[in-house]
Amino acid sequence: MKFSKVLKSPVFPAGHKWAFETRKNEYESEVTALVRRMLEDEAIREDQRAAWERWRNDPTSLKR
């Protein structure tokens, strides 16, 4: 797979604070809640999807 169009990662202003809450009805760590909240942002979700596709289709990771 060729990546002729590489997406730019989203950039947030310095000091950006994410508003997140842990789930009340079951255990959830603050880190998990933060990641869940970040993935609600379309730019981050698309960036992570593209990164996963690059990693998954990279033939050099199969060579040791």
GIMORA-V403440 format. One record per backbone hydrogen bond with DSSP energy under -0.5 kcal/mol. CO is the residue of the C=O (numbers start at 1). NH is the residue of the N-H. E is the energy in kcal/mol with one decimal. If there is no record, write none. Layout:
CO/NH/E  CO/NH/E
This chain:
2/4/-0.8  4/6/-0.6  5/7/-0.5  13/16/-1.7  18/20/-0.7  29/33/-2.2  30/34/-2.3  31/35/-2.6  32/36/-2.7  33/37/-2.2  34/38/-2.6  35/39/-2.3  37/40/-1.0  38/41/-1.6  40/42/-0.5  41/45/-2.5  42/46/-2.4  43/47/-2.0  44/48/-2.6  45/49/-2.0  46/50/-2.3  47/51/-2.2  48/52/-2.3  49/53/-2.2  50/54/-2.4  51/55/-2.5  52/56/-3.1  53/57/-2.0  55/58/-1.1  57/59/-0.7  58/61/-1.0  59/62/-1.1  60/63/-0.8
